[in-house]
Amino acid sequence: MTVLRHTELHPTLADQAADRYLQVPFELPRQVDSLEITLDVDGDDGTAVIDLGLLGPDGLRGWSGAARTECVITQEDATPGYLPGLKAGNWAVLMGLHQLPANGIDVSVTVVTPATTSPEHGPREAPVRRVMRGSDRGLPAPPGLTWYAGDTHSHSLHSDGELSLWELANEAVRSGLDYLGCTEHNTVSHHRHLDSVGQRHGVTLIPGQEITTHRGHANAWGQIGTIDFRQEAASWVREAERSKGFISINHPVDGDCSWLYPLPSGTIGAELFHGSSYRNPTSTAPLAWAAASDRSSVIVGGSDFHNRSTPLRPGMPTTWIAAEECSAAALIDAMAAGRTTITGTARLVSPDEARPNLADSPALIRLGGVAHYGDDELMAVDAVGTVLVDRTGARLVIDENRQVVLAPYSRGPFRLETPVRTIVALCA
């Protein structure tokens, strides 16, 4: 075994203030078959959060945040979160100084070749039997389009999730979803697996990445390569647009992940219904943020599913997308065009498991393109007894099963509330 680099550091708050991303460079020689990187944080009492990533001669090669302290790269494979392939030249271990104790902390970085372990991708769970598919509900759609049910935001072992991609796909199928957005933190290592896993399990897996920084998070969908999260948010949007991708701001008012960047120009989305919304289902904080931003955005929802530690499973909430087909490219294009609506009610499978109620959850459908309906009208479906509320606070009780109401975009977002003010649906 050859040690390519061993470095001991003591990052402090002053280092963090100067640059949140420290680089430990090393030279990779020719004809190396595997590489192993280990990050050791000495005597951590829980106050330090140091992220792990990797730079290669061709740019960002992976990121696992604080979820891992080691990674292995080979020519053909890599630890989830990292890209395979070894090219001789200048590399660097990338450390994110997310949180440090007041006096700093001792850290060591070791790079060796060959690796002493092999990449592990988790259980390749057999496909489960599909019981339902959200699109079979047949929500009213413009000619040539179908409303597909899914979840735009989820995580696996390729970042800080606890399930393999195969297990994650099964969770989507159990929820009845047509598609699932796979959005790992600052990496696209999962993209090369998604087509085969999705075909095997019978669900469309949309390639995505969650651009994750201390000033906010954003999902970027599409085969657009790794977006450099160290750059300003405006550059993320430009990069996605060049590759026909789409970006949405995530959980804009959720704890220390709230959005602190200026709003980028261009067409972007906003995750106004997030898995954390179920902690306070009457909260209008995301809608207040949207109103304060004073611009229209494509509305999306995402569970941000990581594991089974809570009852919430993928599809809580559900983002319905009206698309020509249930392919990743068509769904991304439809999102960018704003053909989305969000539902949020659940069916309790057991005390420890809640799935989306896809069959008859109250929904708001924008009817533009449907014969004799105009763009300024919404249909409230399966929503009798709920209250339609617009951006100005105007309220209307829904008393018909498929009630059509005048709803100009300028007065959105629109929401459906129960009598106890729980938000159950959102639409632009």
Secondary structure, 3 states (H helix, E strand, C coil): CEEEEEEEECCCHHHHHHCCEEEEEEEECCCCCEEEEEEEECCCCCCCEEEEEEEECCEEEEEEECCCCEEEEECCCECCCECCCCCCEEEEEEEEEEECCCCCCCEEEEEEECCCCCCCCCCCCCCCCCCCCHHHHCCCCCCCCEEEEEECCECCCCCCCCCCHHHHHHHHHHCCCCEEEEEEECCCCCHHHHHHHHHHHCCEEEEEEEEEECCEEEEEECCCCCCCCCCCHHHHHHHHHHCCCEEEECCCCCHHHCCCCCCCCCCCEEEEEEHHHHHCCCCCHHHHHHHHHCCCCEEEEECCECCCCCCECCCCCEEEEEECCCCHHHHHHHHHCCCEEEECCEEEEECCEEEECCCCCCEEEECCCCCCCCCCEEEEECCCCCEEECCCCCEEECCCCEEEEECCHHHCCEEEECCCCCEEEEEC
